[in-house]
Amino acid sequence: MTVHIDAEICKGCGLCVYFCPKNVLEMGDAMNRKGFNVSSVKSPEDCIECKLCEINCPDLAIFVEEDKAKAGN
């Protein structure tokens, strides 16, 4: 499982962090070119693939990608 965040699209609203039931995401210290603090992945191993982060992102800046090895099982 890989959680991708496009830092240049993210506006730092924090909805992905708020909706994640396993606290996989956090608001990071990194800023994008627009001056927004962007979300970051802090514990990808805890991701349960619910995709609530992806569903609730108003800017489509985050998506969850399944491991190709697991998808074939």
N, C-alpha and C positions, 0 to 999 in steps of 0.2 A: 504494500500500500504506500503510495506516495501522494502527499498533499502539495500541490503547486500553488504558489501565490505570485501573481504578476505584480511586482512592486511598483511598476510605473502606472498601473491602472488603479491600484489600491488607494483609497482616500482616507484610510485609517479610521473608519467609522466604528470598528470593533464588533460589528454584528456577528462575524464568524466566531470570534472569541466568546461572545455571550452565549451563542446557541450550541457550542460544542459541549456535549454531555461528559466528555472524558478529559477536558482541559488539555487538549492536544496543542492548541494555539495560544499565543500570547501577543500582546501589543509590544512590538520591539522598539528598540532605540534608533534603528536605521530610518533615515528619511529618503523619500524619493525626490525626483527633480522638482516636483511641485511643492515640496516642503511638508508633506504629510508623513507622520510616523506610521509605518506600515506594520501589518501583522506578520508574525513569523511562527514557524513550527517549532515547538519546544520538545514534544515527546511523540514522534510519529509512531512509535511502537504501541502506543495506547489507542490509536485510531481504530474505531469499530466499523468504519465504512458507512456510517449513517448518512453522510453527505449533507448534513444540516448546514455546514459552513458554506458549501457550494450553493445550496438552495436559497439561503438567506443573503447572499452577497448581492447588493443592488447594482454593482458595477461589473459582475462576472469576472472578478479578479482572482478567483480561487476555484480550483477543481481538484477532484480526488481521482487518482488513477490506480486501478487495480494492478497488482503484480501479475505479470504475464504468466509466470510459472503456476500461480494459484488458480488463475482463470481457466487453465487447461485441465484442471482436475475435476 
